[in-house]
C-alpha cells in the first residue's frame, strides 16, 4: 500500500499519511532509546516484533470491546491505524512496584501493590515526562473530567486484558504505559487506545524465574533485547509463520 508523506518521526516509530482520510500508516523502527534518549542503539528486528505484538494486543482489545486506533497490519513493519488527536499524557498502570515508582516510593521492585495504581505523566521530552496530578490535567485543559473518567476505565480494562493474556503464557505484567487518542465521528468524539502496546512500553517478568522480557533488558544492559521480545512473541504464538525460533527479518 502506498504511504503518503511523513507526518511525524518519534523515537521508535514514524507516522505517514494513510491511503484514506482519517488513516495513518505507523512504521516501527529498530531504534531503541532510554533515559529520555540519553541511551540509544539500533536493535535488529525490534520493529518487526513490536509491530506483531502491538497488532496482537490491539486486535484482542478491539475484540473485547475496548476501542483502539488499530485497523490492520500492512506488512512486517507497518500497520494502518485511525488518525487521532493524542491526549498529551502517558497513562501508566502499575500492578507491582518497579522502575520510577520503586525509586520514588522506596518500595522494592516486584512488591505487589494493594491494587492497580494509575498515574499520569505529561508527555514532554524536554521536561522528562513529569508525573502530574489530575488537577494539572483539568487546569491546563489537556482533558476534561469526563475524558479522565473514560481514560481510567480504558486503562483498567487494558490492564485486566493484558494481565490475563500474559498470565496465560507464564508472564507477570508488572506495569505498562498507554496513550489515549480522540477520534471524531460526526459531532461525537470518543477515546481510543493509541500508539503501541509492546515490550517497549510494558514491564514483563517470567512468572517462574523473574527473568525480564521487556525494554529493561536494554535500559539495564541485561542481555539481548531481540531474544527477550522474541520469547514473548513465541509464547503468544505471533512469530511470522514458517520461521524457526527467530523471525525472518525483512525491511
Ligand atoms: P517507569 O515510570 O517506572 O519508568 O515506567 C512505568 C512503565 O511505563 C514501564 O512499563 C515503562 O516501560 C513505561 N513507560 C514509561 N515512560 C515511557 C516512555 O516514555 N516510553 C515507553 N515506551 N514506555 C514508557
Boltz pocket constraint, residues with backbone or C-beta under 6 A from the ligand:
constraints:
  - pocket:
      binder: B
      contacts: [[A, 90], [A, 92], [A, 93], [A, 98], [A, 99], [A, 100], [A, 101], [A, 129], [A, 175], [A, 176], [A, 177], [A, 199], [A, 200], [A, 201], [A, 202], [A, 203], [A, 215]]
      max_distance: 6.0
